[in-house]
């Protein structure tokens, strides 16, 4: 009788574990819409810019998530990573990559770094309004840069 109870309870436990594994919620976030590709920018330059944009696409939602729950250490970590991101240098004569980018791109790049720094500083002061303002500036800068990337212009 004891062996029967152990066998049945083991079987029930195995079924419950299998159901829990099968029915567990997915922790993946489906990727958002892809940005259009501007044909006026040569392929190698687009690849470099797109890799920076993909990193920012991962960083910005994470920053906002930390900011909303007032996780100041998380805000400082993500904003610090954005601040530390290698920047593209302003063009010099004959520079193939940076020469295809308008001056406005480099201004926006500077604004992004300044906003990231402001987010780190606000997080260090545990300032919810300052972190919100810095995150808003970061987001606005991203949108402006994407518009420039897609539409060109000054």
TIDRENZA-177813 format. One line per field, with one value per atom (N, C-alpha, C, O): residue number from 1; chain; atom name; y, z, x. Coordinates in steps of 0.02 Angstrom, whole numbers, plus 50000, padded with zeros to 5 digits. Atoms other than C-alpha are relative to their C-alpha. Layout:
resi <- [NUM,...]
chain <- [A,...]
name <- [CA,...]
yy <- [Y,...]
zz <- [Z,...]
xx <- [X,...]
# end
This chain:
resi <- [1,1,1,1,2,2,2,2,3,3,3,3,4,4,4,4,5,5,5,5,6,6,6,6,7,7,7,7,8,8,8,8,9,9,9,9,10,10,10,10,11,11,11,11,12,12,12,12,13,13,13,13,14,14,14,14,15,15,15,15,16,16,16,16,17,17,17,17,18,18,18,18,19,19,19,19,20,20,20,20,21,21,21,21,22,22,22,22,23,23,23,23,24,24,24,24,25,25,25,25,26,26,26,26,27,27,27,27,28,28,28,28,29,29,29,29,30,30,30,30,31,31,31,31,32,32,32,32,33,33,33,33,34,34,34,34,35,35,35,35,36,36,36,36,37,37,37,37,38,38,38,38,39,39,39,39,40,40,40,40,41,41,41,41,42,42,42,42,43,43,43,43,44,44,44,44,45,45,45,45,46,46,46,46,47,47,47,47,48,48,48,48,49,49,49,49,50,50,50,50,51,51,51,51,52,52,52,52,53,53,53,53,54,54,54,54,55,55,55,55,56,56,56,56,57,57,57,57,58,58,58,58,59,59,59,59,60,60,60,60,61,61,61,61,62,62,62,62,63,63,63,63,64,64,64,64,65,65,65,65,66,66,66,66,67,67,67,67,68,68,68,68,69,69,69,69,70,70,70,70,71,71,71,71,72,72,72,72,73,73,73,73,74,74,74,74,75,75,75,75,76,76,76,76,77,77,77,77,78,78,78,78,79,79,79,79,80,80,80,80,81,81,81,81,82,82,82,82,83,83,83,83,84,84,84,84,85,85,85,85,86,86,86,86,87,87,87,87,88,88,88,88,89,89,89,89,90,90,90,90,91,91,91,91,92,92,92,92,93,93,93,93,94,94,94,94,95,95,95,95,96,96,96,96,97,97,97,97,98,98,98,98,99,99,99,99,100,100,100,100,101,101,101,101,102,102,102,102,103,103,103,103,104,104,104,104,105,105,105,105,106,106,106,106,107,107,107,107,108,108,108,108,109,109,109,109,110,110,110,110,111,111,111,111,112,112,112,112,113,113,113,113,114,114,114,114,115,115,115,115,116,116,116,116,117,117,117,117,118,118,118,118,119,119,119,119,120,120,120,120,121,121,121,121,122,122,122,122,123,123,123,123,124,124,124,124,125,125,125,125,126,126,126,126,127,127,127,127,128,128,128,128,129,129,129,129,130,130,130,130,131,131,131,131,132,132,132,132,133,133,133,133,134,134,134,134,135,135,135,135,136,136,136,136,137,137,137,137,138,138,138,138,139,139,139,139,140,140,140,140,141,141,141,141,142,142,142,142,143,143,143,143,144,144,144,144,145,145,145,145,146,146,146,146,147,147,147,147,148,148,148,148,149,149,149,149,150,150,150,150,151,151,151,151,152,152,152,152,153,153,153,153,154,154,154,154]
chain <- [A,A,A,A,A,A,A,A,A,A,A,A,A,A,A,A,A,A,A,A,A,A,A,A,A,A,A,A,A,A,A,A,A,A,A,A,A,A,A,A,A,A,A,A,A,A,A,A,A,A,A,A,A,A,A,A,A,A,A,A,A,A,A,A,A,A,A,A,A,A,A,A,A,A,A,A,A,A,A,A,A,A,A,A,A,A,A,A,A,A,A,A,A,A,A,A,A,A,A,A,A,A,A,A,A,A,A,A,A,A,A,A,A,A,A,A,A,A,A,A,A,A,A,A,A,A,A,A,A,A,A,A,A,A,A,A,A,A,A,A,A,A,A,A,A,A,A,A,A,A,A,A,A,A,A,A,A,A,A,A,A,A,A,A,A,A,A,A,A,A,A,A,A,A,A,A,A,A,A,A,A,A,A,A,A,A,A,A,A,A,A,A,A,A,A,A,A,A,A,A,A,A,A,A,A,A,A,A,A,A,A,A,A,A,A,A,A,A,A,A,A,A,A,A,A,A,A,A,A,A,A,A,A,A,A,A,A,A,A,A,A,A,A,A,A,A,A,A,A,A,A,A,A,A,A,A,A,A,A,A,A,A,A,A,A,A,A,A,A,A,A,A,A,A,A,A,A,A,A,A,A,A,A,A,A,A,A,A,A,A,A,A,A,A,A,A,A,A,A,A,A,A,A,A,A,A,A,A,A,A,A,A,A,A,A,A,A,A,A,A,A,A,A,A,A,A,A,A,A,A,A,A,A,A,A,A,A,A,A,A,A,A,A,A,A,A,A,A,A,A,A,A,A,A,A,A,A,A,A,A,A,A,A,A,A,A,A,A,A,A,A,A,A,A,A,A,A,A,A,A,A,A,A,A,A,A,A,A,A,A,A,A,A,A,A,A,A,A,A,A,A,A,A,A,A,A,A,A,A,A,A,A,A,A,A,A,A,A,A,A,A,A,A,A,A,A,A,A,A,A,A,A,A,A,A,A,A,A,A,A,A,A,A,A,A,A,A,A,A,A,A,A,A,A,A,A,A,A,A,A,A,A,A,A,A,A,A,A,A,A,A,A,A,A,A,A,A,A,A,A,A,A,A,A,A,A,A,A,A,A,A,A,A,A,A,A,A,A,A,A,A,A,A,A,A,A,A,A,A,A,A,A,A,A,A,A,A,A,A,A,A,A,A,A,A,A,A,A,A,A,A,A,A,A,A,A,A,A,A,A,A,A,A,A,A,A,A,A,A,A,A,A,A,A,A,A,A,A,A,A,A,A,A,A,A,A,A,A,A,A,A,A,A,A,A,A,A,A,A,A,A,A,A,A,A,A,A,A,A,A,A,A,A,A,A,A,A,A,A,A,A,A,A,A,A,A,A,A,A,A,A,A,A,A,A,A]
name <- [N,CA,C,O,N,CA,C,O,N,CA,C,O,N,CA,C,O,N,CA,C,O,N,CA,C,O,N,CA,C,O,N,CA,C,O,N,CA,C,O,N,CA,C,O,N,CA,C,O,N,CA,C,O,N,CA,C,O,N,CA,C,O,N,CA,C,O,N,CA,C,O,N,CA,C,O,N,CA,C,O,N,CA,C,O,N,CA,C,O,N,CA,C,O,N,CA,C,O,N,CA,C,O,N,CA,C,O,N,CA,C,O,N,CA,C,O,N,CA,C,O,N,CA,C,O,N,CA,C,O,N,CA,C,O,N,CA,C,O,N,CA,C,O,N,CA,C,O,N,CA,C,O,N,CA,C,O,N,CA,C,O,N,CA,C,O,N,CA,C,O,N,CA,C,O,N,CA,C,O,N,CA,C,O,N,CA,C,O,N,CA,C,O,N,CA,C,O,N,CA,C,O,N,CA,C,O,N,CA,C,O,N,CA,C,O,N,CA,C,O,N,CA,C,O,N,CA,C,O,N,CA,C,O,N,CA,C,O,N,CA,C,O,N,CA,C,O,N,CA,C,O,N,CA,C,O,N,CA,C,O,N,CA,C,O,N,CA,C,O,N,CA,C,O,N,CA,C,O,N,CA,C,O,N,CA,C,O,N,CA,C,O,N,CA,C,O,N,CA,C,O,N,CA,C,O,N,CA,C,O,N,CA,C,O,N,CA,C,O,N,CA,C,O,N,CA,C,O,N,CA,C,O,N,CA,C,O,N,CA,C,O,N,CA,C,O,N,CA,C,O,N,CA,C,O,N,CA,C,O,N,CA,C,O,N,CA,C,O,N,CA,C,O,N,CA,C,O,N,CA,C,O,N,CA,C,O,N,CA,C,O,N,CA,C,O,N,CA,C,O,N,CA,C,O,N,CA,C,O,N,CA,C,O,N,CA,C,O,N,CA,C,O,N,CA,C,O,N,CA,C,O,N,CA,C,O,N,CA,C,O,N,CA,C,O,N,CA,C,O,N,CA,C,O,N,CA,C,O,N,CA,C,O,N,CA,C,O,N,CA,C,O,N,CA,C,O,N,CA,C,O,N,CA,C,O,N,CA,C,O,N,CA,C,O,N,CA,C,O,N,CA,C,O,N,CA,C,O,N,CA,C,O,N,CA,C,O,N,CA,C,O,N,CA,C,O,N,CA,C,O,N,CA,C,O,N,CA,C,O,N,CA,C,O,N,CA,C,O,N,CA,C,O,N,CA,C,O,N,CA,C,O,N,CA,C,O,N,CA,C,O,N,CA,C,O,N,CA,C,O,N,CA,C,O,N,CA,C,O,N,CA,C,O,N,CA,C,O,N,CA,C,O,N,CA,C,O,N,CA,C,O,N,CA,C,O,N,CA,C,O,N,CA,C,O,N,CA,C,O,N,CA,C,O,N,CA,C,O,N,CA,C,O,N,CA,C,O,N,CA,C,O,N,CA,C,O,N,CA,C,O,N,CA,C,O,N,CA,C,O,N,CA,C,O,N,CA,C,O,N,CA,C,O,N,CA,C,O,N,CA,C,O]
yy <- [49941,50000,50063,50112,49943,50120,50014,50072,49992,50089,50030,50069,49972,50128,50075,50113,49929,50294,50040,50094,49966,50342,50004,50056,50000,50293,50048,50086,49956,50386,50073,50116,49931,50542,50024,50082,49982,50539,50015,50062,49990,50524,50066,50103,49937,50668,50059,50109,49947,50774,50011,50068,49994,50736,50035,50076,49968,50787,50074,50116,49930,50948,50040,50096,49966,50993,50009,50063,49995,50956,50054,50093,49948,51064,50070,50117,49935,51206,50023,50082,49982,51202,50018,50064,49988,51194,50065,50100,49942,51332,50063,50115,49941,51452,50058,50046,49943,51628,50012,50002,49984,51677,50065,50110,49940,51807,50039,50082,49965,51867,50059,50053,49942,52038,49999,49996,50002,52037,50065,50119,49940,52156,50046,50025,49950,52316,50007,49968,49989,52383,50020,50052,49983,52399,50068,50087,49935,52568,49991,49944,50002,52602,50013,50038,49993,52604,50056,50052,49945,52768,49980,49964,50020,52729,50050,50033,49949,52893,49990,50018,50013,52829,49934,49883,50062,52700,49943,49955,50060,52522,49996,49984,50005,52522,50053,50038,49948,52687,49983,49992,50020,52624,49946,49946,50055,52468,50026,50002,49972,52569,50038,50029,49960,52688,49953,49963,50046,52545,49962,49948,50037,52452,50044,50020,49953,52607,50006,50007,49993,52626,49938,49944,50061,52444,49998,49978,49998,52465,50048,50033,49952,52619,49973,49988,50029,52525,49951,49943,50044,52401,50040,50023,49962,52533,50044,50049,49951,52659,49969,49996,50029,52543,49977,49982,50021,52474,50061,50057,49938,52652,50023,50039,49978,52698,49953,49976,50047,52539,50014,50013,49985,52579,50068,50075,49934,52761,49998,50029,50002,52722,49971,49994,50031,52613,50032,50007,49963,52737,49957,49961,50039,52612,50043,50037,49952,52746,49968,49993,50035,52623,49973,49977,50024,52546,50057,50050,49941,52718,50022,50034,49978,52766,49952,49973,50050,52603,50006,50008,49998,52614,50067,50070,49933,52802,50006,50037,50000,52778,49962,49983,50038,52648,50041,50039,49956,52770,50055,50072,49947,52907,49974,50009,50029,52791,49974,49955,50026,52738,50038,50100,49965,52776,50043,50021,49954,52925,50002,49990,49990,52953,50070,50118,49936,53091,50042,50016,49954,53243,49988,49970,50016,53225,50043,50102,49965,53270,49991,49948,50004,53294,49929,49897,50067,53131,49944,49886,50052,53039,49972,50008,50031,52916,49993,50009,50012,52871,50066,50081,49941,53033,50055,50099,49950,53136,49995,50044,50007,53066,50024,50028,49978,53127,50076,50107,49927,53305,50022,49982,49973,53417,49991,49980,50008,53403,49933,49928,50066,53218,50006,49979,49994,53265,50043,50031,49960,53398,49956,49960,50045,53268,49948,49931,50047,53146,50032,50000,49963,53279,50008,50002,49992,53309,49935,49935,50065,53123,49987,49964,50011,53114,50046,50025,49954,53268,49977,49982,50025,53195,49938,49930,50059,53031,50020,49991,49975,53125,50029,50018,49971,53221,49946,49954,50056,53056,49968,49952,50028,52987,50045,50022,49952,53145,50003,50005,49999,53148,49936,49938,50064,52964,50000,49974,49997,52997,50042,50030,49957,53132,49973,50003,50030,53017,50050,50058,49947,53152,49971,49963,50030,53078,50048,50025,49953,53237,50009,50016,49994,53253,49940,49947,50060,53073,49998,49978,49999,53094,50050,50036,49949,53254,49976,49987,50026,53172,49945,49944,50053,53019,50029,50004,49968,53132,50032,50028,49970,53226,49947,49956,50055,53062,49975,49966,50025,53002,50049,50029,49949,53166,50003,50011,49999,53162,49940,49947,50059,52985,50011,49995,49988,53035,50049,50039,49951,53187,49969,49983,50032,53081,49951,49948,50046,52949,50037,50015,49959,53083,50025,50025,49977,53152,49942,49951,50060,52976,49982,49967,50022,52937,50054,50039,49947,53106,50045,50083,49957,53190,50072,50083,49930,53379,50027,49994,49967,53501,49995,50020]
zz <- [50000,50000,50000,49965,49995,50043,49932,49912,50066,49873,49951,49908,50044,49785,50012,49964,49984,49875,49974,49945,50025,49833,49923,49895,50073,49650,49974,49926,50023,49631,50013,49970,49985,49719,49956,49937,50045,49614,49930,49897,50065,49456,49997,49948,49997,49508,50001,49966,49997,49551,49932,49911,50066,49382,49951,49910,50045,49291,50017,49971,49980,49392,49977,49954,50022,49354,49924,49899,50073,49169,49980,49934,50015,49167,50015,49977,49982,49257,49949,49931,50051,49131,49934,49900,50064,48984,50001,49951,49996,49045,50027,50034,49972,49115,49949,49889,50046,49043,49967,49998,50036,48913,50028,50045,49976,48970,49943,49955,50056,48798,49980,49980,50025,48736,49924,49897,50073,48555,49973,49997,50027,48452,49969,49941,50027,48400,49925,49893,50072,48225,49981,50019,50025,48122,49966,49935,50032,48062,49926,49906,50071,47876,49988,50032,50017,47788,49949,49894,50048,47707,49947,49964,50055,47538,49987,49957,50014,47533,50040,50024,49959,47668,49977,49974,50024,47604,50052,50112,49958,47673,50060,50115,49942,47782,50054,50113,49951,47863,50035,50095,49969,47891,50051,50104,49954,47975,50067,50120,49939,48100,50039,50100,49967,48138,50029,50085,49978,48150,50062,50106,49941,48277,50062,50116,49944,48389,50017,50076,49989,48367,50034,50078,49968,48414,50074,50115,49929,48575,50038,50093,49967,48617,50004,50053,49999,48573,50059,50085,49941,48711,50064,50115,49939,48834,50021,50081,49982,48827,50038,50090,49961,48880,50070,50118,49935,49019,50046,50105,49961,49077,50026,50085,49980,49079,50053,50100,49950,49175,50068,50118,49936,49310,50028,50088,49978,49315,50030,50081,49979,49334,50071,50110,49933,49488,50049,50104,49959,49557,50023,50080,49988,49546,49977,49921,50018,49550,49980,49936,50019,49543,49928,49890,50068,49386,49949,49895,50044,49309,49988,49932,50006,49346,49957,49918,50038,49273,49925,49885,50071,49109,49969,49914,50026,49087,49995,49948,50004,49125,49940,49908,50060,48987,49937,49891,50057,48866,49997,49943,49998,48923,49976,49941,50017,48901,49929,49906,50069,48726,49957,49957,50046,48600,49951,49923,50045,48496,49933,49928,50066,48312,50000,50022,50002,48283,49943,49892,50053,48182,49940,49949,50060,48002,49990,50006,50025,47939,49925,49899,50072,47756,49977,49999,50029,47660,50044,50026,49955,47806,49969,49960,50036,47721,50042,50019,49958,47867,50025,50011,49967,47961,49950,49966,50051,47801,49973,49945,50025,47756,50052,50037,49947,47921,50005,50003,49993,47939,50069,50116,49937,48077,50055,50113,49950,48165,50036,50095,49968,48198,50059,50113,49948,48300,50058,50116,49947,48395,50041,50103,49965,48438,50041,50097,49963,48490,50065,50117,49941,48610,50049,50110,49957,48676,50036,50094,49970,48706,50058,50111,49947,48807,50060,50117,49945,48908,50039,50100,49966,48946,50041,50096,49962,49000,50063,50117,49941,49116,50050,50111,49955,49187,50036,50094,49969,49219,50055,50109,49949,49312,50061,50118,49944,49417,50040,50101,49966,49456,50040,50096,49964,49505,50062,50114,49942,49620,50055,50114,49951,49706,50022,50063,49985,49713,49985,50024,50021,49619,49948,49890,50049,49537,49942,49885,50054,49439,49953,49892,50042,49377,49956,49898,50041,49319,49945,49888,50051,49230,49945,49886,50050,49144,49956,49895,50040,49090,49953,49895,50043,49023,49942,49886,50053,48927,49948,49888,50046,48852,49958,49898,50037,48805,49945,49888,50048,48719,49943,49885,50052,48627,49953,49893,50041,48567,49953,49895,50043,48502,49941,49884,50052,48406,49948,49888,50046,48332,49956,49896,50037,48281,49948,49892,50048,48200,49941,49884,50054,48102,49953,49892,50041,48042,49958,49899,50034,47998,49940,49886,50053,47896,49947,49888,50046,47818,49977,49930,50018,47811,50019,50064,49987,47811,50054,50079,49950,47932,50069,50117]
xx <- [50041,50000,50043,50028,49954,50142,50033,50041,49969,50224,49950,49970,50052,50059,49992,49986,50008,50043,50059,50050,49940,50222,49998,50015,50003,50198,49948,49961,50053,50034,50019,50011,49982,50097,50058,50061,49946,50256,49974,49997,50031,50152,49963,49968,50037,50040,50048,50037,49950,50191,50032,50043,49969,50270,49953,49975,50049,50110,49994,49991,50005,50098,50061,50054,49939,50280,49998,50015,50004,50253,49950,49963,50049,50096,50027,50016,49973,50184,50051,50052,49950,50327,49967,49987,50034,50208,49960,49958,50045,50092,50033,50000,49968,50222,49999,50003,50002,50213,50067,50120,49938,50340,50028,49990,49968,50465,50032,50075,49971,50506,49955,49894,50036,50456,50007,50062,49998,50409,50031,50015,49968,50516,49948,49898,50045,50433,50009,50045,49994,50416,50071,50106,49934,50572,49998,49948,49996,50629,50016,50051,49986,50633,50075,50110,49929,50801,50007,49980,49990,50854,50052,50109,49956,50930,50056,50107,49949,51028,50063,50115,49941,51147,50030,49995,49968,51274,49995,49992,50008,51260,50047,50023,49956,51417,49985,49988,50018,51367,49935,49929,50064,51189,50012,49979,49987,51259,50027,50006,49971,51361,49946,49940,50052,51217,49946,49923,50053,51091,50022,49980,49978,51199,49994,49976,50009,51200,49927,49908,50072,51013,49971,49928,50025,50982,50018,49977,49981,51080,49956,49933,50044,50979,49928,49893,50067,50819,49993,49938,50002,50864,50006,49975,49986,50923,49942,49927,50051,50781,49941,49922,50054,50638,50022,49985,49974,50748,50007,49991,49994,50786,49932,49925,50067,50602,49971,49938,50025,50558,50031,49995,49967,50686,49976,49966,50020,50632,49929,49917,50070,50446,49993,49951,50005,50475,50050,50061,49951,50604,50058,50081,49940,50746,50059,50083,49948,50880,50066,50101,49939,51024,49995,50043,50011,50949,50002,50031,49999,50922,50072,50093,49930,51102,50041,50083,49962,51169,49985,50031,50018,51072,50019,50047,49982,51095,50076,50102,49926,51280,50025,50074,49981,51291,49988,50028,50013,51211,50052,50078,49949,51330,50068,50104,49934,51481,50004,50057,50001,51427,50049,50050,49953,51565,49960,49910,50034,51515,50035,50096,49971,51541,50032,50001,49965,51668,49973,49950,50021,51623,50046,50105,49961,51682,50062,50064,49941,51853,50000,49964,49999,51894,50014,50062,49990,51875,49973,49981,50027,51790,49937,49887,50055,51674,49937,49882,50059,51559,49969,49911,50028,51539,49983,49943,50015,51536,49929,49903,50069,51363,49950,49890,50045,51291,50001,50054,50003,51230,50024,50025,49977,51296,49948,49966,50054,51126,50006,49989,49991,51164,50048,50034,49949,51317,49974,49992,50031,51219,49953,49953,50045,51087,50039,50018,49958,51223,50026,50028,49979,51289,49943,49952,50058,51113,49982,49963,50013,51089,50047,50027,49951,51248,49987,49993,50016,51200,49939,49938,50060,51029,50015,49989,49980,51107,50037,50027,49965,51223,49952,49958,50050,51075,49960,49943,50037,50985,50042,50017,49956,51136,50003,49999,49996,51150,49935,49936,50065,50963,49990,49962,50006,50968,50044,50024,49955,51116,49969,49982,50033,51012,49932,49898,50066,50859,49944,49897,50047,50762,49952,49972,50046,50605,49984,49978,50016,50564,50059,50050,49940,50743,50011,50030,49992,50750,49947,49961,50053,50583,50016,50007,49982,50641,50057,50056,49943,50805,49977,49998,50025,50714,49958,49961,50039,50594,50046,50033,49952,50741,50035,50045,49969,50825,49952,49973,50049,50666,49990,49989,50010,50640,50060,50053,49939,50821,50001,50021,50003,50799,49952,49968,50049,50643,50028,50021,49970,50731,50053,50058,49946,50880,49971,49996,50031,50769,49970,49975,50029,50678,50054,50045,49944,50844,50028,50044,49974,50905,49955,49980,50046,50750,49989,49985,50021,50713,50057,50049,49945,50883,49984,49943,50013,50885,50045,50091,49958,50958,49969,49997]
# end
